[in-house]
């Protein structure tokens, strides 16, 4: 198990990446089905789905594609993991939503939401630890931090306030769960990184073979993003 969590072997890292992305999609579905309020980006995805009639997963993919377009003026470059993240999380979320149903009892809804939050933190540690590129939203945040010189917490908070407001206006579900997510995801993710032996300094190492870019800059910036998130 220790080897799986810390190895530099590429096939094992790919397994870790895809396992993490599947778990991430399932975690999103758990929180949505709890119906207590989703994460800011998922409120945006729900709102877009409500207003367009498309599935939540398809809207998540479209949002990721739009975010990646914003990388261009920020001079960010995606890695293999970035593209896998943009495509697969929405698919896995839709599959999971089809299997899950909203509980009737409030305590079961709360338990489902908390399970989703914890699972999402561990899923993040899995795919970030694979060192194959940051997620689209992480890259947007770090790119804005680099270009504006503003602190991570200001950029992160600003982005999430904007997307949750847009999502809510479009019909997404923002509630107590959204606040719990905002306050709880940082500490839980930090714990997950420790338990799964994710070395943020190791994430800085280039992955030129998959990114196709000699410097593999986004991988290094993803480490800074993760570190900034945990501190903010």
Legacy VTK file of the C-alpha trace (Angstrom):
# vtk DataFile Version 3.0
C-alpha trace
ASCII
DATASET POLYDATA
POINTS 232 float
0.000 0.000 0.000
2.821 2.384 0.844
4.339 1.760 -2.597
1.025 2.573 -4.285
0.819 5.867 -2.427
4.383 7.073 -2.996
5.735 5.317 -6.112
7.169 7.117 -9.119
6.097 4.208 -11.351
3.961 5.687 -14.144
1.396 2.851 -14.532
0.691 2.898 -10.795
0.368 6.671 -10.858
-2.153 6.391 -13.698
-4.193 3.939 -11.621
-4.029 6.390 -8.731
-5.150 9.231 -11.005
-8.181 7.395 -12.396
-9.160 5.996 -9.002
-8.981 9.488 -7.556
-11.086 10.969 -10.365
-13.753 8.279 -9.991
-13.880 8.821 -6.232
-14.108 12.583 -6.820
-17.107 12.182 -9.126
-18.803 9.839 -6.654
-18.137 12.288 -3.803
-19.765 15.111 -5.773
-22.819 12.909 -6.366
-23.089 12.112 -2.655
-23.132 15.790 -1.729
-25.621 16.691 -4.456
-28.015 13.871 -3.497
-27.813 15.004 0.145
-29.539 18.197 -1.086
-28.080 20.374 1.659
-26.027 22.594 -0.635
-23.166 21.640 -2.934
-19.655 23.028 -3.300
-19.486 26.414 -5.099
-18.413 24.953 -8.453
-21.063 22.231 -8.209
-23.736 24.844 -7.456
-22.630 26.428 -10.735
-22.890 23.041 -12.474
-26.360 22.456 -11.020
-27.517 25.903 -12.089
-26.224 25.421 -15.626
-27.917 22.015 -15.808
-31.178 23.533 -14.549
-31.130 26.321 -17.113
-30.005 24.267 -20.130
-31.627 20.895 -19.544
-28.272 19.129 -19.909
-27.054 16.623 -17.344
-24.979 17.808 -14.406
-21.979 15.831 -15.644
-22.105 17.340 -19.144
-22.361 20.815 -17.628
-19.364 20.042 -15.406
-17.361 19.076 -18.491
-18.444 22.245 -20.311
-17.462 24.378 -17.313
-14.058 22.663 -17.183
-13.573 23.340 -20.905
-14.466 27.000 -20.371
-12.056 27.255 -17.462
-9.272 25.738 -19.587
-9.864 28.453 -22.192
-9.179 30.993 -19.454
-5.770 29.347 -19.000
-4.660 30.705 -22.388
-4.234 34.382 -21.404
-2.821 33.196 -18.063
-0.166 31.160 -19.930
-1.033 27.950 -18.145
-0.464 24.592 -19.851
-2.447 21.437 -19.047
-0.928 18.081 -18.227
-2.441 14.680 -18.945
-4.078 14.680 -15.520
-5.628 18.088 -16.242
-7.382 16.799 -19.364
-8.447 13.581 -17.637
-9.860 15.645 -14.788
-11.804 17.913 -17.154
-13.389 14.994 -19.024
-13.873 12.201 -16.514
-15.149 13.810 -13.313
-18.372 14.873 -15.048
-18.876 11.392 -16.488
-18.249 9.708 -13.139
-20.556 12.195 -11.394
-23.419 11.434 -13.814
-22.960 7.672 -13.388
-22.960 8.047 -9.615
-26.000 10.343 -9.599
-27.912 7.682 -11.538
-27.178 5.161 -8.770
-27.879 7.373 -5.745
-31.137 8.715 -4.348
-31.865 11.445 -1.824
-32.554 10.098 1.674
-35.749 11.248 3.373
-34.372 11.634 6.898
-32.364 14.788 7.593
-29.734 12.897 9.583
-29.164 10.579 6.610
-28.813 13.586 4.315
-26.245 15.088 6.691
-24.360 11.782 6.880
-24.359 11.472 3.084
-23.040 15.010 2.701
-20.247 14.506 5.233
-19.283 11.212 3.591
-19.052 13.032 0.261
-16.910 15.809 1.724
-14.449 13.370 3.317
-14.306 11.195 0.193
-13.693 14.252 -1.993
-10.731 15.262 0.173
-9.159 11.806 -0.122
-9.921 11.691 -3.853
-8.102 15.006 -4.233
-5.078 13.602 -2.431
-5.103 10.572 -4.734
-5.153 12.447 -8.023
-2.904 15.322 -6.939
-0.405 12.779 -5.602
-0.298 11.126 -9.021
1.677 14.214 -10.174
0.191 14.289 -13.676
-1.145 17.852 -13.791
-3.525 20.119 -11.822
-7.287 20.272 -12.202
-8.678 23.048 -14.446
-9.979 25.088 -11.500
-6.693 24.789 -9.589
-4.815 26.070 -12.622
-7.174 29.017 -12.983
-6.600 29.978 -9.365
-2.817 29.680 -9.486
-2.656 31.492 -12.814
-4.625 34.425 -11.407
-2.442 34.466 -8.298
0.676 34.627 -10.449
-0.671 37.299 -12.814
-2.280 39.571 -10.210
0.098 39.095 -7.293
-2.861 38.781 -4.930
-2.841 36.242 -2.064
-4.251 32.773 -2.768
-7.100 33.158 -0.284
-8.356 36.344 -1.968
-8.306 34.810 -5.447
-9.842 31.531 -4.279
-12.589 33.257 -2.300
-13.329 35.647 -5.147
-13.664 32.854 -7.696
-15.905 30.758 -5.465
-18.165 33.691 -4.511
-18.648 34.495 -8.195
-19.395 30.924 -9.297
-21.744 30.150 -6.387
-23.658 33.395 -7.033
-24.028 32.605 -10.732
-24.979 29.013 -9.978
-27.572 30.047 -7.401
-29.146 32.546 -9.794
-29.345 29.813 -12.444
-31.125 27.443 -10.047
-28.306 25.612 -8.255
-28.713 24.492 -4.645
-26.666 26.585 -2.215
-27.282 26.052 1.487
-25.767 25.053 4.779
-23.771 22.327 3.047
-22.090 24.939 0.852
-20.892 26.777 3.959
-19.790 23.537 5.647
-17.859 22.623 2.494
-16.126 26.010 2.378
-15.052 25.753 6.015
-14.282 22.043 6.144
-12.670 21.039 2.872
-9.278 22.611 3.663
-8.609 20.855 7.000
-9.980 17.520 5.767
-7.869 17.684 2.606
-4.783 18.482 4.676
-5.452 15.366 6.763
-5.955 13.295 3.615
-2.644 14.510 2.175
-0.871 13.404 5.339
-2.551 10.002 5.540
-1.968 9.249 1.849
1.656 10.414 1.982
1.309 13.179 -0.590
4.556 15.151 -0.651
3.722 18.534 -2.180
7.411 19.115 -2.890
7.504 15.891 -4.919
4.535 17.117 -6.952
6.798 19.875 -8.251
8.840 17.363 -10.257
8.211 17.666 -14.025
6.193 15.070 -15.898
7.411 15.968 -19.368
6.640 12.557 -20.824
2.901 13.080 -20.484
2.536 16.841 -20.587
4.637 17.137 -23.737
6.323 20.250 -22.313
9.876 20.214 -21.090
9.259 22.357 -18.038
5.883 20.825 -17.133
5.076 24.126 -15.442
1.489 23.318 -14.458
2.613 20.465 -12.264
4.749 22.774 -10.186
1.989 25.325 -9.963
-0.483 22.684 -8.865
1.676 22.060 -5.846
1.619 25.734 -4.993
-2.145 25.744 -5.469
-2.647 22.799 -3.179
-0.362 24.276 -0.579
-2.120 27.596 -0.815
-5.518 25.977 -0.444
-4.476 24.160 2.676
-3.166 27.355 4.214
-6.150 29.503 3.204
LINES 1 233
232 0 1 2 3 4 5 6 7 8 9 10 11 12 13 14 15 16 17 18 19 20 21 22 23 24 25 26 27 28 29 30 31 32 33 34 35 36 37 38 39 40 41 42 43 44 45 46 47 48 49 50 51 52 53 54 55 56 57 58 59 60 61 62 63 64 65 66 67 68 69 70 71 72 73 74 75 76 77 78 79 80 81 82 83 84 85 86 87 88 89 90 91 92 93 94 95 96 97 98 99 100 101 102 103 104 105 106 107 108 109 110 111 112 113 114 115 116 117 118 119 120 121 122 123 124 125 126 127 128 129 130 131 132 133 134 135 136 137 138 139 140 141 142 143 144 145 146 147 148 149 150 151 152 153 154 155 156 157 158 159 160 161 162 163 164 165 166 167 168 169 170 171 172 173 174 175 176 177 178 179 180 181 182 183 184 185 186 187 188 189 190 191 192 193 194 195 196 197 198 199 200 201 202 203 204 205 206 207 208 209 210 211 212 213 214 215 216 217 218 219 220 221 222 223 224 225 226 227 228 229 230 231
